[in-house]
Amino acid sequence: MSQAEIVKFLEKHPDKWFNYKELSEESIYSRSSLSVSLRKLRNWHLIDYKEEIVNGYRIYVYKAKAK
């Protein structure tokens, strides 16, 4: 999933947070490609993200940047 596709998908659902697994299910690209794209978007501050603890594991959840 390219960075543009991720942003477009998240913008279609502006009030919902998605975890990595949910985003990967929407993608036809490899998980490693998705991971790299998400990391770049986080670093460029183009998407919102937060950490959550689920079953003792730290996960990131993502959503479209508030406009």
One Martini backbone bead per residue (centre of mass of N, CA, C, O) as a GRO file, in nm:
protein
   67
    1MET     BB    1   0.093   0.039   0.026
    2SER     BB    2   0.081   0.345  -0.034
    3GLN     BB    3   0.081   0.649   0.096
    4ALA     BB    4  -0.164   0.758  -0.062
    5GLU     BB    5  -0.353   0.518   0.000
    6ILE     BB    6  -0.354   0.547   0.303
    7VAL     BB    7  -0.463   0.833   0.323
    8LYS     BB    8  -0.726   0.783   0.166
    9PHE     BB    9  -0.840   0.565   0.348
   10LEU     BB   10  -0.839   0.736   0.613
   11GLU     BB   11  -1.020   0.970   0.495
   12LYS     BB   12  -1.280   0.783   0.467
   13HIS     BB   13  -1.211   0.734   0.804
   14PRO     BB   14  -1.174   0.987   1.025
   15ASP     BB   15  -1.290   0.837   1.316
   16LYS     BB   16  -1.097   0.589   1.268
   17TRP     BB   17  -0.907   0.336   1.401
   18PHE     BB   18  -0.611   0.159   1.283
   19ASN     BB   19  -0.449  -0.122   1.253
   20TYR     BB   20  -0.221  -0.305   1.091
   21LYS     BB   21  -0.406  -0.544   1.022
   22GLU     BB   22  -0.636  -0.383   0.890
   23LEU     BB   23  -0.458  -0.255   0.669
   24SER     BB   24  -0.349  -0.524   0.544
   25GLU     BB   25  -0.636  -0.625   0.449
   26GLU     BB   26  -0.657  -0.370   0.235
   27SER     BB   27  -0.402  -0.490   0.104
   28ILE     BB   28  -0.172  -0.599  -0.172
   29TYR     BB   29   0.067  -0.563  -0.003
   30SER     BB   30   0.318  -0.595   0.183
   31ARG     BB   31   0.399  -0.564   0.512
   32SER     BB   32   0.669  -0.417   0.473
   33SER     BB   33   0.559  -0.189   0.296
   34LEU     BB   34   0.355  -0.083   0.500
   35SER     BB   35   0.553  -0.020   0.728
   36VAL     BB   36   0.719   0.192   0.576
   37SER     BB   37   0.487   0.385   0.510
   38LEU     BB   38   0.395   0.442   0.802
   39ARG     BB   39   0.663   0.555   0.905
   40LYS     BB   40   0.679   0.794   0.711
   41LEU     BB   41   0.407   0.927   0.788
   42ARG     BB   42   0.484   0.973   1.081
   43ASN     BB   43   0.746   1.143   1.035
   44TRP     BB   44   0.570   1.359   0.850
   45HIS     BB   45   0.284   1.413   0.985
   46LEU     BB   46   0.024   1.275   0.802
   47ILE     BB   47  -0.050   1.103   1.056
   48ASP     BB   48  -0.215   0.956   1.309
   49TYR     BB   49  -0.093   0.830   1.632
   50LYS     BB   50  -0.094   0.548   1.867
   51GLU     BB   51  -0.054   0.383   2.165
   52GLU     BB   52  -0.125   0.039   2.257
   53ILE     BB   53  -0.240  -0.203   2.493
   54VAL     BB   54  -0.250  -0.555   2.392
   55ASN     BB   55  -0.200  -0.823   2.561
   56GLY     BB   56   0.097  -0.687   2.630
   57TYR     BB   57   0.103  -0.527   2.359
   58ARG     BB   58   0.244  -0.304   2.142
   59ILE     BB   59   0.049  -0.073   1.951
   60TYR     BB   60  -0.053   0.078   1.655
   61VAL     BB   61  -0.265   0.350   1.567
   62TYR     BB   62  -0.460   0.489   1.290
   63LYS     BB   63  -0.525   0.815   1.132
   64ALA     BB   64  -0.638   1.081   1.011
   65LYS     BB   65  -0.563   1.392   0.977
   66ALA     BB   66  -0.653   1.668   1.115
   67LYS     BB   67  -0.807   1.969   0.961
   0.00000   0.00000   0.00000
